Amino acid sequence: MNTILVVLLVLAGVALLLMEMFLLPGFGIAGVSGFACLIGAVIVAWLCIGRLAGYITLAACVVLSGVAIWGFLRSNALDKMALDTKIDSHVELANNKLKKEDSKKEAEN
């Protein structure tokens, strides 16, 4: 039962960290919750299963977080979420009497 709890906490922590970094803009509640889940998994493994399990869980948390972030960055998911449009239009001057040189001088002032 304790092993299942540790695995679920690690998976939830990694998922929350990914959501915080790539999906949820805002204050960081998901990120704090993700770190809390990972720390909770290490504490539960250390206290309930044993010292060796605590070390293994700590290493697994670090490695899985890194692999999950690397894998998400390498996937095409970010390309689908990002805005990728080009604007090829230009704006005409409101006053046709101004020449381009005059408008550049006004922009410098």
Secondary structure per residue as TSV (DSSP state, phi and psi in degrees):
chain	resnum	aa	ss	phi	psi
A	1	M	-	360.0	-41.0
A	2	N	H	-67.2	-34.4
A	3	T	H	-66.3	-40.3
A	4	I	H	-64.0	-40.5
A	5	L	H	-62.1	-42.7
A	6	V	H	-63.7	-44.9
A	7	V	H	-63.4	-43.8
A	8	L	H	-64.3	-39.5
A	9	L	H	-65.7	-39.7
A	10	V	H	-65.4	-45.8
A	11	L	H	-64.0	-42.0
A	12	A	H	-65.2	-40.2
A	13	G	H	-63.4	-44.7
A	14	V	H	-65.7	-41.9
A	15	A	H	-63.8	-42.3
A	16	L	H	-65.7	-38.5
A	17	L	H	-64.6	-41.7
A	18	L	H	-63.4	-41.9
A	19	M	H	-63.7	-39.4
A	20	E	H	-66.1	-41.6
A	21	M	H	-74.9	-35.1
A	22	F	H	-117.6	-19.9
A	23	L	T	-118.3	-41.1
A	24	L	-	-102.1	107.6
A	25	P	-	-78.5	149.3
A	26	G	S	144.6	-150.3
A	27	F	S	-77.0	-32.1
A	28	G	S	115.7	20.2
A	29	I	H	-64.8	-40.2
A	30	A	H	-66.4	-37.6
A	31	G	H	-66.6	-43.1
A	32	V	H	-64.8	-40.8
A	33	S	H	-65.1	-37.5
A	34	G	H	-63.8	-45.7
A	35	F	H	-64.1	-37.2
A	36	A	H	-64.6	-39.4
A	37	C	H	-64.6	-42.6
A	38	L	H	-65.7	-43.1
A	39	I	H	-66.1	-40.0
A	40	G	H	-62.0	-38.6
A	41	A	H	-63.6	-41.8
A	42	V	H	-66.6	-41.6
A	43	I	H	-66.0	-44.4
A	44	V	H	-62.8	-43.3
A	45	A	I	-64.1	-41.0
A	46	W	I	-66.5	-46.8
A	47	L	I	-80.9	-39.5
A	48	C	I	-93.9	-31.3
A	49	I	I	-102.5	-44.3
A	50	G	-	147.8	172.0
A	51	R	H	-64.3	-45.2
A	52	L	H	-63.0	-41.4
A	53	A	H	-63.9	-34.8
A	54	G	H	-63.0	-44.2
A	55	Y	H	-65.9	-41.7
A	56	I	H	-64.4	-41.2
A	57	T	H	-65.7	-40.2
A	58	L	H	-61.6	-45.4
A	59	A	H	-65.1	-39.7
A	60	A	H	-65.2	-38.1
A	61	C	H	-62.7	-45.0
A	62	V	H	-66.2	-46.8
A	63	V	H	-67.2	-46.1
A	64	L	H	-64.7	-37.6
A	65	S	H	-63.7	-45.5
A	66	G	H	-63.6	-44.2
A	67	V	H	-66.4	-39.6
A	68	A	H	-65.2	-43.0
A	69	I	H	-65.7	-45.1
A	70	W	H	-62.0	-44.2
A	71	G	H	-65.3	-38.1
A	72	F	H	-68.7	-37.7
A	73	L	H	-68.3	-33.2
A	74	R	H	-79.0	-19.5
A	75	S	S	-76.7	171.5
A	76	N	S	-87.8	6.8
A	77	A	H	-64.5	-38.1
A	78	L	H	-68.2	-33.8
A	79	D	H	-65.9	-33.5
A	80	K	H	-75.5	-27.2
A	81	M	H	-87.4	-24.9
A	82	A	S	-80.7	149.5
A	83	L	-	-81.5	122.5
A	84	D	-	-131.8	67.0
A	85	T	-	-121.7	150.7
A	86	K	-	-114.4	138.7
A	87	I	-	-105.9	115.0
A	88	D	-	-106.1	16.0
A	89	S	-	-91.5	167.3
A	90	H	-	-136.6	161.7
A	91	V	-	-106.4	130.2
A	92	E	-	-81.1	149.9
A	93	L	-	-69.3	141.1
A	94	A	S	-69.7	-35.7
A	95	N	-	-104.9	111.1
A	96	N	T	-71.0	-15.6
A	97	K	T	-73.6	-24.1
A	98	L	S	-75.1	138.0
A	99	K	-	-94.7	168.7
A	100	K	H	-63.5	-35.5
A	101	E	H	-64.4	-41.0
A	102	D	H	-66.4	-38.2
A	103	S	H	-70.2	-31.5
A	104	K	H	-69.3	-38.5
A	105	K	H	-65.9	-39.6
A	106	E	H	-67.0	-34.5
A	107	A	H	-68.4	-32.8
A	108	E	H	-71.9	-30.2
A	109	N	-	-79.7	360.0
